[in-house]
C-alpha cells in the first residue's frame, strides 16, 4: 500500500520559507496572495497489506523521523493497492 | 479563498532526498518501506473570490515560481471560504 504524508509547520510557528515565497509572489505582481505556509509532502510505498499495522508504523515513522513534532504537525493517508 | 499546491519530482527524475529518507527508515528497522518520493506542499491564502481567475493566477504562479517545471510536476486545489 501507499502512504501519503503531509508535514506542516505549526500554526503558531513562524514560516520564513513561506514569508520568502509570499514576498517573491508580491514582487511579481501577485498582490492577492496573503499568508503562505510551506510544508513537505511525502509518498511512501509500503510492502504490507495490513492497514492497521501500516497506520501504526507510519505514525511511528512520522514521530521518529519524518516530522519534527516540536514545531511541525503531520497527517497521513493510506491507500491500498 | 485558499489554494493548496503540491509540487512533486517527476517520475523519471531521481529524488535523492527520498532515497536518503528511505535509507534512514531502513536503518531504523522500517524494512517494509519501498520507494520514497518527497515533494512540497504549499498553502496560499488568496484575497479573491473568483475561482476561475484564481485558477489561472495560481497556475501562473506555479509555472513561474513555485515549481521548476523541467523536473517537477505540480497540481493544486482551490477551496472557497
N, CA and C atoms of all chains as a GROMACS GRO file, in nm:
protein
  486
    1UNK      N    1   0.083  -0.119   0.000
    1UNK     CA    2   0.000   0.000   0.000
    1UNK      C    3   0.087   0.125   0.000
    2UNK      N    4   0.020   0.238  -0.011
    2UNK     CA    5   0.090   0.364  -0.028
    2UNK      C    6   0.049   0.461   0.083
    3UNK      N    7   0.148   0.526   0.144
    3UNK     CA    8   0.119   0.628   0.246
    3UNK      C    9   0.155   0.765   0.190
    4UNK      N   10   0.065   0.859   0.209
    4UNK     CA   11   0.091   0.998   0.171
    4UNK      C   12   0.098   1.079   0.299
    5UNK      N   13   0.214   1.140   0.324
    5UNK     CA   14   0.236   1.211   0.450
    5UNK      C   15   0.248   1.361   0.423
    6UNK      N   16   0.178   1.440   0.501
    6UNK     CA   17   0.186   1.586   0.492
    6UNK      C   18   0.247   1.638   0.622
    7UNK      N   19   0.355   1.713   0.610
    7UNK     CA   20   0.417   1.772   0.729
    7UNK      C   21   0.410   1.923   0.714
    8UNK      N   22   0.350   1.989   0.811
    8UNK     CA   23   0.334   2.134   0.803
    8UNK      C   24   0.388   2.200   0.929
    9UNK      N   25   0.434   2.322   0.916
    9UNK     CA   26   0.478   2.399   1.031
    9UNK      C   27   0.356   2.433   1.116
   10UNK      N   28   0.368   2.421   1.248
   10UNK     CA   29   0.255   2.451   1.335
   10UNK      C   30   0.207   2.594   1.318
   11UNK      N   31   0.078   2.614   1.342
   11UNK     CA   32   0.013   2.744   1.325
   11UNK      C   33   0.089   2.859   1.391
   12UNK      N   34   0.134   2.838   1.513
   12UNK     CA   35   0.195   2.948   1.590
   12UNK      C   36   0.346   2.957   1.573
   13UNK      N   37   0.401   2.883   1.475
   13UNK     CA   38   0.545   2.887   1.449
   13UNK      C   39   0.569   2.967   1.321
   14UNK      N   40   0.667   3.054   1.322
   14UNK     CA   41   0.700   3.134   1.204
   14UNK      C   42   0.745   3.044   1.090
   15UNK      N   43   0.707   3.078   0.968
   15UNK     CA   44   0.747   3.000   0.850
   15UNK      C   45   0.824   3.092   0.754
   16UNK      N   46   0.955   3.107   0.776
   16UNK     CA   47   1.033   3.202   0.695
   16UNK      C   48   1.033   3.168   0.547
   17UNK      N   49   1.028   3.039   0.514
   17UNK     CA   50   1.024   2.998   0.373
   17UNK      C   51   0.894   3.048   0.308
   18UNK      N   52   0.784   3.035   0.382
   18UNK     CA   53   0.656   3.085   0.333
   18UNK      C   54   0.658   3.236   0.315
   19UNK      N   55   0.718   3.306   0.411
   19UNK     CA   56   0.731   3.452   0.403
   19UNK      C   57   0.810   3.492   0.278
   20UNK      N   58   0.917   3.418   0.251
   20UNK     CA   59   1.001   3.448   0.134
   20UNK      C   60   0.924   3.430   0.005
   21UNK      N   61   0.847   3.320  -0.002
   21UNK     CA   62   0.768   3.294  -0.123
   21UNK      C   63   0.661   3.400  -0.139
   22UNK      N   64   0.598   3.438  -0.028
   22UNK     CA   65   0.496   3.544  -0.033
   22UNK      C   66   0.557   3.674  -0.088
   23UNK      N   67   0.675   3.709  -0.037
   23UNK     CA   68   0.743   3.830  -0.084
   23UNK      C   69   0.775   3.822  -0.232
   24UNK      N   70   0.823   3.706  -0.276
   24UNK     CA   71   0.857   3.689  -0.418
   24UNK      C   72   0.732   3.702  -0.505
   25UNK      N   73   0.621   3.641  -0.460
   25UNK     CA   74   0.497   3.650  -0.538
   25UNK      C   75   0.449   3.794  -0.546
   26UNK      N   76   0.459   3.867  -0.434
   26UNK     CA   77   0.418   4.008  -0.437
   26UNK      C   78   0.502   4.087  -0.536
   27UNK      N   79   0.634   4.062  -0.534
   27UNK     CA   80   0.722   4.140  -0.622
   27UNK      C   81   0.697   4.104  -0.769
   28UNK      N   82   0.631   3.990  -0.792
   28UNK     CA   83   0.598   3.951  -0.930
   28UNK      C   84   0.458   4.000  -0.970
   29UNK      N   85   0.392   4.071  -0.878
   29UNK     CA   86   0.262   4.127  -0.912
   29UNK      C   87   0.143   4.047  -0.864
   30UNK      N   88   0.168   3.939  -0.790
   30UNK     CA   89   0.056   3.860  -0.737
   30UNK      C   90   0.016   3.917  -0.601
   31UNK      N   91  -0.047   4.034  -0.606
   31UNK     CA   92  -0.076   4.106  -0.482
   31UNK      C   93  -0.189   4.043  -0.401
   32UNK      N   94  -0.265   3.953  -0.463
   32UNK     CA   95  -0.376   3.892  -0.391
   32UNK      C   96  -0.332   3.784  -0.293
   33UNK      N   97  -0.202   3.753  -0.296
   33UNK     CA   98  -0.154   3.643  -0.211
   33UNK      C   99  -0.136   3.690  -0.067
   34UNK      N  100  -0.204   3.624   0.025
   34UNK     CA  101  -0.188   3.654   0.167
   34UNK      C  102  -0.086   3.558   0.226
   35UNK      N  103  -0.120   3.504   0.341
   35UNK     CA  104  -0.023   3.416   0.409
   35UNK      C  105   0.010   3.293   0.325
   36UNK      N  106   0.138   3.257   0.322
   36UNK     CA  107   0.183   3.135   0.254
   36UNK      C  108   0.250   3.045   0.358
   37UNK      N  109   0.211   2.920   0.363
   37UNK     CA  110   0.274   2.823   0.453
   37UNK      C  111   0.328   2.710   0.367
   38UNK      N  112   0.451   2.671   0.394
   38UNK     CA  113   0.512   2.566   0.314
   38UNK      C  114   0.542   2.444   0.398
   39UNK      N  115   0.507   2.330   0.345
   39UNK     CA  116   0.531   2.206   0.417
   39UNK      C  117   0.590   2.101   0.325
   40UNK      N  118   0.598   1.979   0.376
   40UNK     CA  119   0.650   1.870   0.296
   40UNK      C  120   0.540   1.771   0.264
   41UNK      N  121   0.559   1.706   0.150
   41UNK     CA  122   0.462   1.611   0.101
   41UNK      C  123   0.542   1.487   0.065
   42UNK      N  124   0.511   1.374   0.126
   42UNK     CA  125   0.590   1.253   0.101
   42UNK      C  126   0.502   1.137   0.060
   43UNK      N  127   0.549   1.063  -0.037
   43UNK     CA  128   0.481   0.940  -0.078
   43UNK      C  129   0.571   0.822  -0.046
   44UNK      N  130   0.520   0.729   0.033
   44UNK     CA  131   0.596   0.611   0.072
   44UNK      C  132   0.525   0.487   0.020
   45UNK      N  133   0.596   0.405  -0.053
   45UNK     CA  134   0.542   0.274  -0.088
   45UNK      C  135   0.574   0.177   0.024
   46UNK      N  136   0.472   0.106   0.070
   46UNK     CA  137   0.489   0.014   0.182
   46UNK      C  138   0.460  -0.128   0.138
   47UNK      N  139   0.550  -0.217   0.172
   47UNK     CA  140   0.533  -0.358   0.137
   47UNK      C  141   0.455  -0.428   0.247
   48UNK      N  142   0.329  -0.389   0.260
   48UNK     CA  143   0.242  -0.450   0.359
   48UNK      C  144   0.098  -0.434   0.312
   49UNK      N  145   0.010  -0.523   0.357
   49UNK     CA  146  -0.130  -0.512   0.318
   49UNK      C  147  -0.222  -0.491   0.437
   50UNK      N  148  -0.165  -0.486   0.555
   50UNK     CA  149  -0.245  -0.471   0.676
   50UNK      C  150  -0.255  -0.323   0.712
   51UNK      N  151  -0.370  -0.264   0.690
   51UNK     CA  152  -0.386  -0.119   0.706
   51UNK      C  153  -0.364  -0.077   0.851
   52UNK      N  154  -0.408  -0.160   0.946
   52UNK     CA  155  -0.393  -0.123   1.087
   52UNK      C  156  -0.246  -0.119   1.127
   53UNK      N  157  -0.172  -0.222   1.085
   53UNK     CA  158  -0.028  -0.227   1.113
   53UNK      C  159   0.041  -0.109   1.044
   54UNK      N  160   0.006  -0.086   0.917
   54UNK     CA  161   0.068   0.022   0.840
   54UNK      C  162   0.045   0.156   0.909
   55UNK      N  163  -0.077   0.178   0.959
   55UNK     CA  164  -0.108   0.305   1.024
   55UNK      C  165  -0.017   0.328   1.145
   56UNK      N  166  -0.004   0.223   1.226
   56UNK     CA  167   0.080   0.231   1.345
   56UNK      C  168   0.226   0.256   1.307
   57UNK      N  169   0.274   0.187   1.203
   57UNK     CA  170   0.414   0.201   1.160
   57UNK      C  171   0.440   0.340   1.103
   58UNK      N  172   0.349   0.389   1.020
   58UNK     CA  173   0.370   0.521   0.960
   58UNK      C  174   0.366   0.629   1.068
   59UNK      N  175   0.278   0.611   1.166
   59UNK     CA  176   0.273   0.708   1.276
   59UNK      C  177   0.409   0.712   1.347
   60UNK      N  178   0.466   0.595   1.370
   60UNK     CA  179   0.597   0.589   1.437
   60UNK      C  180   0.705   0.654   1.350
   61UNK      N  181   0.702   0.629   1.219
   61UNK     CA  182   0.799   0.693   1.128
   61UNK      C  183   0.789   0.844   1.137
   62UNK      N  184   0.665   0.896   1.140
   62UNK     CA  185   0.645   1.040   1.148
   62UNK      C  186   0.702   1.094   1.279
   63UNK      N  187   0.670   1.028   1.388
   63UNK     CA  188   0.714   1.075   1.520
   63UNK      C  189   0.865   1.073   1.532
   64UNK      N  190   0.928   0.968   1.474
   64UNK     CA  191   1.071   0.949   1.495
   64UNK      C  192   1.158   1.017   1.390
   65UNK      N  193   1.108   1.030   1.267
   65UNK     CA  194   1.196   1.081   1.162
   65UNK      C  195   1.133   1.188   1.072
   66UNK      N  196   1.012   1.161   1.024
   66UNK     CA  197   0.961   1.243   0.914
   66UNK      C  198   0.920   1.384   0.958
   67UNK      N  199   0.873   1.397   1.082
   67UNK     CA  200   0.832   1.530   1.130
   67UNK      C  201   0.910   1.565   1.255
   68UNK      N  202   0.937   1.692   1.272
   68UNK     CA  203   0.991   1.742   1.398
   68UNK      C  204   0.870   1.791   1.478
   69UNK      N  205   0.822   1.707   1.569
   69UNK     CA  206   0.692   1.733   1.632
   69UNK      C  207   0.695   1.852   1.727
   70UNK      N  208   0.813   1.907   1.754
   70UNK     CA  209   0.818   2.028   1.836
   70UNK      C  210   0.759   2.147   1.758
   71UNK      N  211   0.791   2.153   1.630
   71UNK     CA  212   0.745   2.269   1.552
   71UNK      C  213   0.658   2.230   1.433
   72UNK      N  214   0.640   2.100   1.410
   72UNK     CA  215   0.563   2.058   1.293
   72UNK      C  216   0.447   1.966   1.329
   73UNK      N  217   0.341   1.978   1.253
   73UNK     CA  218   0.230   1.884   1.260
   73UNK      C  219   0.242   1.788   1.143
   74UNK      N  220   0.183   1.670   1.158
   74UNK     CA  221   0.179   1.579   1.044
   74UNK      C  222   0.043   1.513   1.036
   75UNK      N  223   0.008   1.472   0.917
   75UNK     CA  224  -0.107   1.385   0.897
   75UNK      C  225  -0.076   1.296   0.780
   76UNK      N  226  -0.143   1.183   0.771
   76UNK     CA  227  -0.115   1.094   0.659
   76UNK      C  228  -0.239   1.017   0.617
   77UNK      N  229  -0.234   0.971   0.495
   77UNK     CA  230  -0.343   0.890   0.439
   77UNK      C  231  -0.283   0.761   0.387
   78UNK      N  232  -0.358   0.654   0.398
   78UNK     CA  233  -0.312   0.526   0.345
   78UNK      C  234  -0.405   0.484   0.232
   79UNK      N  235  -0.344   0.436   0.124
   79UNK     CA  236  -0.425   0.384   0.014
   79UNK      C  237  -0.381   0.242  -0.016
   80UNK      N  238  -0.477   0.151  -0.020
   80UNK     CA  239  -0.443   0.013  -0.055
   80UNK      C  240  -0.416   0.002  -0.203
   81UNK      N  241  -0.352  -0.104  -0.240
   81UNK     CA  242  -0.320  -0.125  -0.383
   81UNK      C  243  -0.449  -0.159  -0.456
   82UNK      N  244  -1.012   3.298  -0.088
   82UNK     CA  245  -1.008   3.153  -0.096
   82UNK      C  246  -0.867   3.102  -0.073
   83UNK      N  247  -0.858   2.971  -0.068
   83UNK     CA  248  -0.731   2.909  -0.030
   83UNK      C  249  -0.686   2.814  -0.140
   84UNK      N  250  -0.558   2.822  -0.176
   84UNK     CA  251  -0.503   2.729  -0.274
   84UNK      C  252  -0.406   2.635  -0.204
   85UNK      N  253  -0.419   2.507  -0.234
   85UNK     CA  254  -0.325   2.407  -0.183
   85UNK      C  255  -0.248   2.354  -0.302
   86UNK      N  256  -0.117   2.373  -0.300
   86UNK     CA  257  -0.034   2.337  -0.414
   86UNK      C  258   0.058   2.220  -0.376
   87UNK      N  259   0.064   2.120  -0.462
   87UNK     CA  260   0.153   2.006  -0.442
   87UNK      C  261   0.257   2.007  -0.553
   88UNK      N  262   0.383   2.008  -0.516
   88UNK     CA  263   0.489   2.003  -0.616
   88UNK      C  264   0.569   1.875  -0.593
   89UNK      N  265   0.578   1.792  -0.695
   89UNK     CA  266   0.650   1.664  -0.680
   89UNK      C  267   0.755   1.651  -0.790
   90UNK      N  268   0.859   1.576  -0.759
   90UNK     CA  269   0.962   1.547  -0.859
   90UNK      C  270   0.901   1.454  -0.964
   91UNK      N  271   0.929   1.479  -1.090
   91UNK     CA  272   0.873   1.395  -1.197
   91UNK      C  273   0.917   1.249  -1.181
   92UNK      N  274   0.830   1.161  -1.226
   92UNK     CA  275   0.851   1.016  -1.214
   92UNK      C  276   0.991   0.971  -1.256
   93UNK      N  277   1.038   1.023  -1.370
   93UNK     CA  278   1.164   0.974  -1.426
   93UNK      C  279   1.287   1.054  -1.379
   94UNK      N  280   1.267   1.139  -1.278
   94UNK     CA  281   1.379   1.216  -1.224
   94UNK      C  282   1.419   1.157  -1.088
   95UNK      N  283   1.548   1.143  -1.065
   95UNK     CA  284   1.596   1.090  -0.937
   95UNK      C  285   1.557   1.183  -0.822
   96UNK      N  286   1.523   1.124  -0.709
   96UNK     CA  287   1.486   1.202  -0.591
   96UNK      C  288   1.583   1.166  -0.478
   97UNK      N  289   1.699   1.233  -0.471
   97UNK     CA  290   1.799   1.196  -0.370
   97UNK      C  291   1.750   1.213  -0.227
   98UNK      N  292   1.664   1.313  -0.205
   98UNK     CA  293   1.611   1.334  -0.070
   98UNK      C  294   1.525   1.214  -0.029
   99UNK      N  295   1.444   1.167  -0.123
   99UNK     CA  296   1.362   1.048  -0.097
   99UNK      C  297   1.448   0.926  -0.069
  100UNK      N  298   1.555   0.910  -0.147
  100UNK     CA  299   1.647   0.798  -0.127
  100UNK      C  300   1.708   0.804   0.013
  101UNK      N  301   1.745   0.925   0.056
  101UNK     CA  302   1.807   0.941   0.188
  101UNK      C  303   1.709   0.902   0.299
  102UNK      N  304   1.584   0.947   0.282
  102UNK     CA  305   1.483   0.915   0.383
  102UNK      C  306   1.456   0.764   0.384
  103UNK      N  307   1.450   0.705   0.265
  103UNK     CA  308   1.430   0.560   0.258
  103UNK      C  309   1.542   0.487   0.332
  104UNK      N  310   1.667   0.529   0.308
  104UNK     CA  311   1.780   0.467   0.375
  104UNK      C  312   1.772   0.482   0.526
  105UNK      N  313   1.734   0.602   0.570
  105UNK     CA  314   1.723   0.627   0.714
  105UNK      C  315   1.615   0.538   0.776
  106UNK      N  316   1.501   0.526   0.706
  106UNK     CA  317   1.392   0.442   0.759
  106UNK      C  318   1.436   0.296   0.766
  107UNK      N  319   1.508   0.249   0.664
  107UNK     CA  320   1.558   0.111   0.667
  107UNK      C  321   1.650   0.090   0.785
  108UNK      N  322   1.740   0.187   0.807
  108UNK     CA  323   1.837   0.170   0.916
  108UNK      C  324   1.768   0.176   1.052
  109UNK      N  325   1.644   0.228   1.055
  109UNK     CA  326   1.568   0.231   1.180
  109UNK      C  327   1.478   0.108   1.195
  110UNK      N  328   1.486   0.018   1.098
  110UNK     CA  329   1.409  -0.107   1.110
  110UNK      C  330   1.278  -0.108   1.033
  111UNK      N  331   1.248   0.000   0.960
  111UNK     CA  332   1.125   0.002   0.880
  111UNK      C  333   1.152  -0.058   0.743
  112UNK      N  334   1.170  -0.190   0.743
  112UNK     CA  335   1.213  -0.258   0.620
  112UNK      C  336   1.104  -0.267   0.515
  113UNK      N  337   0.979  -0.242   0.555
  113UNK     CA  338   0.869  -0.252   0.459
  113UNK      C  339   0.861  -0.133   0.365
  114UNK      N  340   0.944  -0.031   0.390
  114UNK     CA  341   0.937   0.090   0.310
  114UNK      C  342   1.007   0.072   0.176
  115UNK      N  343   0.933   0.092   0.068
  115UNK     CA  344   0.990   0.086  -0.066
  115UNK      C  345   1.028   0.226  -0.110
  116UNK      N  346   0.993   0.260  -0.232
  116UNK     CA  347   1.032   0.392  -0.284
  116UNK      C  348   0.970   0.506  -0.202
  117UNK      N  349   1.050   0.608  -0.178
  117UNK     CA  350   1.001   0.729  -0.111
  117UNK      C  351   1.023   0.847  -0.205
  118UNK      N  352   0.919   0.928  -0.225
  118UNK     CA  353   0.931   1.049  -0.306
  118UNK      C  354   0.892   1.167  -0.217
  119UNK      N  355   0.971   1.272  -0.224
  119UNK     CA  356   0.945   1.387  -0.139
  119UNK      C  357   0.915   1.510  -0.223
  120UNK      N  358   0.811   1.578  -0.186
  120UNK     CA  359   0.772   1.697  -0.259
  120UNK      C  360   0.739   1.810  -0.164
  121UNK      N  361   0.684   1.916  -0.220
  121UNK     CA  362   0.646   2.031  -0.139
  121UNK      C  363   0.496   2.045  -0.136
  122UNK      N  364   0.450   2.100  -0.027
  122UNK     CA  365   0.308   2.119  -0.003
  122UNK      C  366   0.293   2.264   0.040
  123UNK      N  367   0.213   2.341  -0.033
  123UNK     CA  368   0.203   2.484  -0.001
  123UNK      C  369   0.058   2.525   0.015
  124UNK      N  370   0.034   2.607   0.115
  124UNK     CA  371  -0.100   2.664   0.133
  124UNK      C  372  -0.091   2.815   0.111
  125UNK      N  373  -0.169   2.865   0.018
  125UNK     CA  374  -0.169   3.008  -0.011
  125UNK      C  375  -0.307   3.065   0.016
  126UNK      N  376  -0.314   3.168   0.098
  126UNK     CA  377  -0.439   3.241   0.113
  126UNK      C  378  -0.448   3.345   0.004
  127UNK      N  379  -0.562   3.347  -0.065
  127UNK     CA  380  -0.578   3.439  -0.177
  127UNK      C  381  -0.692   3.535  -0.149
  128UNK      N  382  -0.666   3.661  -0.170
  128UNK     CA  383  -0.767   3.763  -0.149
  128UNK      C  384  -0.848   3.782  -0.277
  129UNK      N  385  -0.922   3.678  -0.312
  129UNK     CA  386  -1.008   3.684  -0.429
  129UNK      C  387  -1.122   3.585  -0.411
  130UNK      N  388  -1.233   3.609  -0.476
  130UNK     CA  389  -1.345   3.517  -0.465
  130UNK      C  390  -1.383   3.454  -0.597
  131UNK      N  391  -1.311   3.491  -0.702
  131UNK     CA  392  -1.343   3.440  -0.834
  131UNK      C  393  -1.256   3.316  -0.863
  132UNK      N  394  -1.320   3.200  -0.860
  132UNK     CA  395  -1.246   3.074  -0.871
  132UNK      C  396  -1.175   3.061  -1.006
  133UNK      N  397  -1.238   3.110  -1.112
  133UNK     CA  398  -1.177   3.098  -1.244
  133UNK      C  399  -1.051   3.183  -1.255
  134UNK      N  400  -1.061   3.306  -1.206
  134UNK     CA  401  -0.944   3.394  -1.206
  134UNK      C  402  -0.835   3.334  -1.117
  135UNK      N  403  -0.874   3.286  -0.998
  135UNK     CA  404  -0.777   3.229  -0.904
  135UNK      C  405  -0.705   3.112  -0.968
  136UNK      N  406  -0.779   3.028  -1.039
  136UNK     CA  407  -0.717   2.910  -1.101
  136UNK      C  408  -0.609   2.952  -1.201
  137UNK      N  409  -0.644   3.050  -1.283
  137UNK     CA  410  -0.549   3.100  -1.382
  137UNK      C  411  -0.426   3.161  -1.315
  138UNK      N  412  -0.448   3.238  -1.209
  138UNK     CA  413  -0.338   3.306  -1.139
  138UNK      C  414  -0.249   3.205  -1.069
  139UNK      N  415  -0.308   3.106  -1.003
  139UNK     CA  416  -0.226   3.008  -0.930
  139UNK      C  417  -0.146   2.924  -1.030
  140UNK      N  418  -0.207   2.893  -1.145
  140UNK     CA  419  -0.133   2.819  -1.247
  140UNK      C  420  -0.009   2.899  -1.290
  141UNK      N  421  -0.027   3.029  -1.309
  141UNK     CA  422   0.086   3.113  -1.349
  141UNK      C  423   0.193   3.118  -1.239
  142UNK      N  424   0.149   3.127  -1.112
  142UNK     CA  425   0.245   3.126  -1.001
  142UNK      C  426   0.326   2.997  -1.001
  143UNK      N  427   0.259   2.884  -1.026
  143UNK     CA  428   0.328   2.755  -1.029
  143UNK      C  429   0.430   2.752  -1.142
  144UNK      N  430   0.388   2.796  -1.260
  144UNK     CA  431   0.475   2.791  -1.376
  144UNK      C  432   0.597   2.881  -1.359
  145UNK      N  433   0.575   2.998  -1.296
  145UNK     CA  434   0.682   3.098  -1.289
  145UNK      C  435   0.769   3.086  -1.166
  146UNK      N  436   0.713   3.040  -1.055
  146UNK     CA  437   0.792   3.042  -0.931
  146UNK      C  438   0.785   2.913  -0.849
  147UNK      N  439   0.665   2.862  -0.828
  147UNK     CA  440   0.651   2.758  -0.725
  147UNK      C  441   0.708   2.624  -0.766
  148UNK      N  442   0.703   2.593  -0.896
  148UNK     CA  443   0.756   2.465  -0.942
  148UNK      C  444   0.862   2.489  -1.048
  149UNK      N  445   0.961   2.402  -1.050
  149UNK     CA  446   1.057   2.400  -1.160
  149UNK      C  447   1.006   2.296  -1.259
  150UNK      N  448   0.937   2.344  -1.363
  150UNK     CA  449   0.863   2.250  -1.448
  150UNK      C  450   0.953   2.161  -1.534
  151UNK      N  451   1.082   2.187  -1.533
  151UNK     CA  452   1.173   2.096  -1.604
  151UNK      C  453   1.180   1.961  -1.532
  152UNK      N  454   1.185   1.966  -1.400
  152UNK     CA  455   1.199   1.842  -1.324
  152UNK      C  456   1.085   1.815  -1.228
  153UNK      N  457   0.990   1.909  -1.218
  153UNK     CA  458   0.883   1.891  -1.120
  153UNK      C  459   0.745   1.900  -1.185
  154UNK      N  460   0.652   1.824  -1.129
  154UNK     CA  461   0.511   1.837  -1.165
  154UNK      C  462   0.440   1.914  -1.054
  155UNK      N  463   0.330   1.978  -1.089
  155UNK     CA  464   0.252   2.043  -0.983
  155UNK      C  465   0.105   2.016  -1.006
  156UNK      N  466   0.029   2.022  -0.898
  156UNK     CA  467  -0.115   2.024  -0.909
  156UNK      C  468  -0.166   2.107  -0.792
  157UNK      N  469  -0.286   2.158  -0.805
  157UNK     CA  470  -0.338   2.241  -0.696
  157UNK      C  471  -0.488   2.228  -0.685
  158UNK      N  472  -0.535   2.261  -0.565
  158UNK     CA  473  -0.678   2.260  -0.537
  158UNK      C  474  -0.716   2.396  -0.482
  159UNK      N  475  -0.835   2.441  -0.516
  159UNK     CA  476  -0.884   2.569  -0.463
  159UNK      C  477  -1.003   2.542  -0.373
  160UNK      N  478  -1.002   2.609  -0.258
  160UNK     CA  479  -1.118   2.597  -0.169
  160UNK      C  480  -1.171   2.736  -0.141
  161UNK      N  481  -1.299   2.757  -0.163
  161UNK     CA  482  -1.358   2.886  -0.130
  161UNK      C  483  -1.374   2.899   0.019
  162UNK      N  484  -1.391   3.021   0.064
  162UNK     CA  485  -1.408   3.044   0.209
  162UNK      C  486  -1.546   2.996   0.248
   0.00000   0.00000   0.00000
